[in-house]
């Protein structure tokens, strides 16, 4: 019997406030559950605008503890209601002065399994993230969920192959990559990097991008979210580049083992020869 996981992702437009943004995602999740999905993931800092287009202290107000904060607690209730695993990217405050770009992973019974904190923090025009976030410090966790082994890599992280590989070495079958990227910067890379990572590491990737123009800048987030398989092929069509969308796709996890036996990239790695890669 095929090991098929029905997975979902949401690319969303900003509503103007956290309450309506969270409520909208709850409805998308309920719809995904009605369509048989067993896991769903949301975009980078999903319950807020992409405030990193500016550097203003007022935007620290979007931060909350993980998992004790209101959004993650609400998502735990949603997971219990829908029976889905949920990947929840938020702005985390650990203590005064300690802020992270974080994704919580919640199992299908509402259990908080843990968090991933974004490792690579950009500081360029329109993406002033070092103003807000410390670099991640919890490693490359892979979570043993009701649907399988799930990892997270956040936005700018995707340009760095080392983390993709570590997630694979840690056993990931599906990696969610919540993002906020706009047309003028790296749109041609969007359809290139995540499929390449899926091939190199022989797992599925869920690539999620925001969509639309928001109030704190002129970044035009172009959506085009998708699932890609371990052969680098899109699973169904990509999402729209202009409108909000819920994608639900069937992922055949048996393909992972098939590809790993056929291409054998893990067998032929040479970690004994890679010492120079980690020298400063």
C-alpha positions in Angstrom: 0.0 0.0 0.0 1.4 3.4 -1.0 2.5 5.7 1.8 0.7 8.8 0.6 0.4 11.9 2.7 -2.1 14.6 1.8 -0.4 17.9 2.6 -1.5 21.5 2.4 0.0 25.0 2.4 -1.4 28.5 2.4 -0.1 31.6 0.7 -2.1 34.6 2.0 -2.6 38.3 1.7 -2.2 40.5 4.8 -5.6 41.4 6.3 -4.5 44.4 8.4 -4.6 42.9 11.8 -3.5 39.7 13.7 -7.0 38.6 14.7 -8.4 38.4 11.2 -5.2 37.0 9.8 -5.2 34.1 12.3 -8.9 33.6 11.7 -8.4 33.4 8.0 -5.7 30.8 8.4 -8.0 28.8 10.7 -10.6 28.7 8.0 -8.0 27.6 5.4 -6.9 24.8 7.7 -10.5 23.6 8.2 -11.0 23.6 4.5 -7.8 21.6 4.0 -9.0 19.1 6.6 -12.3 18.8 4.8 -10.3 17.9 1.7 -8.4 15.2 3.6 -5.1 17.0 4.4 -3.1 15.7 7.3 -0.5 18.4 7.5 -0.6 22.2 6.7 2.0 25.0 6.8 1.7 28.7 6.8 4.0 31.5 5.4 6.8 33.3 7.3 5.5 35.3 10.3 2.1 34.4 9.1 0.1 36.3 11.7 1.7 39.7 11.0 2.7 41.8 8.0 6.2 41.4 6.7 7.4 44.3 8.9 11.0 43.8 8.1 10.6 46.1 5.1 11.3 48.9 7.7 13.3 49.2 10.8 11.0 50.6 13.5 10.8 49.6 17.2 7.0 49.6 17.0 7.1 46.2 15.2 8.4 44.4 18.2 4.8 44.3 19.2 4.2 41.4 16.9 6.5 39.1 19.0 5.2 36.5 21.4 6.5 33.5 23.4 6.7 30.1 21.8 4.8 27.9 22.7 3.2 29.9 25.5 1.9 32.7 23.3 -1.6 33.1 22.1 -1.1 32.2 18.5 0.7 28.9 19.1 -1.9 28.0 21.8 -4.7 28.7 19.3 -3.0 26.6 16.7 -2.7 23.7 19.2 -6.5 23.9 19.6 -6.9 24.0 15.8 -4.7 20.9 15.4 -6.8 19.0 17.9 -10.0 20.1 16.1 -8.8 19.2 12.6 -6.5 16.3 13.3 -3.7 17.9 11.3 0.0 18.6 11.9 0.5 22.4 11.7 3.7 24.3 10.9 3.3 27.8 12.5 5.8 30.5 11.7 5.8 33.5 14.1 8.0 36.2 15.6 9.2 34.8 18.8 10.3 36.6 22.0 12.3 34.3 24.3 13.1 37.0 26.9 13.8 40.7 26.8 16.2 41.4 24.0 16.1 37.8 22.6 13.9 37.7 19.4 13.8 35.0 16.7 12.2 34.2 13.4 10.6 30.9 14.5 8.3 28.1 13.3 6.5 26.0 15.8 5.6 22.4 14.8 2.4 21.1 16.4 1.3 17.4 16.1 -2.1 16.3 15.0 -3.3 15.8 18.6 -2.3 19.4 19.5 1.1 18.5 21.1 3.8 21.1 20.7 6.7 19.1 19.3 9.2 21.9 19.2 10.5 24.9 17.2 12.9 25.8 14.5 14.7 29.2 14.6 15.9 30.7 11.3 19.6 30.5 11.1 20.5 32.9 8.3 19.3 36.5 8.8 19.4 39.0 5.9 20.1 42.7 6.2 19.5 44.2 2.8 17.0 46.8 1.4 13.4 45.6 2.1 14.6 42.8 4.3 16.0 44.4 7.4 15.8 41.3 9.6 19.0 41.7 11.7 17.2 44.7 13.2 14.7 42.3 14.7 16.0 38.7 14.9 18.9 36.9 16.5 20.3 34.0 14.4 18.7 30.6 15.3 20.4 28.5 17.9 18.3 25.3 18.2 20.0 23.4 15.4 18.2 21.5 12.6 15.4 19.6 14.3 13.3 17.1 12.5 10.0 16.4 14.1 8.5 12.9 14.4 4.9 13.8 13.5 1.7 11.9 12.8 2.4 12.0 9.1 6.2 11.4 9.2 9.4 13.2 9.8 9.0 17.0 9.1 11.6 19.7 9.1 11.5 23.5 8.6 13.9 25.9 6.8 12.8 29.6 6.7 13.0 32.0 3.7 16.6 33.3 3.3 17.8 30.0 4.7 17.0 28.4 1.4 20.0 30.0 -0.3 22.3 28.0 2.0 22.7 24.3 1.1 24.2 23.2 4.4 20.9 23.3 6.3 19.0 21.5 3.7 21.6 18.7 3.9 21.5 18.6 7.7 17.7 18.2 7.7 18.1 15.3 5.3 20.8 13.7 7.5 18.4 14.1 10.4 15.8 12.1 8.6 13.4 14.7 7.1 10.9 13.4 4.6 9.1 16.7 4.1 10.6 20.2 4.7 8.4 23.3 4.9 10.1 26.5 3.7 7.9 29.4 4.7 9.0 32.6 3.0 8.4 36.3 2.1 10.2 37.1 -1.2 9.3 39.7 -3.9 9.4 39.9 -7.6 12.3 42.2 -8.1 14.9 40.4 -6.0 15.1 36.7 -6.7 12.0 35.4 -8.4 13.9 33.4 -10.9 15.6 31.5 -8.1 12.2 30.6 -6.6 11.6 27.8 -9.0 15.2 26.7 -9.0 16.5 26.5 -5.4 13.9 24.4 -3.6 13.6 21.8 -6.4 17.4 21.6 -6.4 17.4 21.1 -2.7 14.7 18.4 -3.0 16.8 16.5 -5.5 20.1 16.9 -3.6 18.6 15.7 -0.4 16.0 13.4 -1.7 12.9 14.5 0.1 9.7 16.6 -0.5 9.7 20.4 -0.1 6.8 22.7 0.5 7.8 26.2 -0.7 5.4 28.9 0.6 5.6 32.6 -0.3 3.4 35.5 0.6 1.3 37.3 -2.0 0.5 40.9 -2.6 1.8 44.3 -1.5 1.6 45.2 2.2 1.4 48.5 4.1 5.0 48.8 5.3 6.8 48.8 1.9 6.6 48.2 -1.8 7.7 44.6 -1.9 5.4 42.8 -4.3 5.2 39.2 -2.9 4.5 36.9 -5.8 3.1 33.8 -4.2 3.8 30.9 -6.7 3.9 28.4 -3.7 4.3 24.8 -4.5 5.2 21.2 -3.5 8.2 19.6 -5.1 9.1 15.9 -5.0 12.5 14.2 -4.5 13.0 14.1 -8.3 12.7 17.9 -8.4 9.2 17.8 -10.1 6.3 20.0 -9.0 3.5 18.0 -7.5 0.6 19.5 -9.4 0.5 23.2 -10.5 2.1 26.0 -8.5 -0.2 28.5 -6.8 -1.1 31.9 -8.4 1.5 34.7 -8.5 -1.2 37.3 -7.6 -3.9 35.9 -5.4 -4.3 34.0 -2.1 -4.5 30.3 -2.4 -4.7 27.0 -0.5 -2.8 24.1 -2.1 -3.6 20.5 -1.2 -1.4 17.8 -2.8 -0.8 14.1 -2.3 2.8 13.3 -1.6 3.9 9.7 -2.1 6.5 9.2 0.6 7.5 5.8 -0.9 9.2 7.8 -3.7 11.8 9.0 -1.2 13.2 5.5 -0.7 12.9 4.7 -4.4 15.0 7.8 -5.3 17.5 7.2 -2.6 18.1 3.7 -3.8 18.3 4.8 -7.5 20.5 7.9 -7.1 22.3 6.9 -3.9 23.5 10.4 -3.0 23.7 9.7 0.7 25.8 6.6 0.0 28.3 8.5 -2.0 28.7 11.5 0.3 32.3 12.2 1.4 32.1 13.9 4.8 35.8 13.0 5.4 36.6 15.4 2.6 34.4 18.3 3.6 36.3 19.8 6.6 37.1 23.0 4.7 33.5 23.8 4.3 33.1 24.6 8.0 36.2 26.7 8.4 35.4 30.4 9.1 
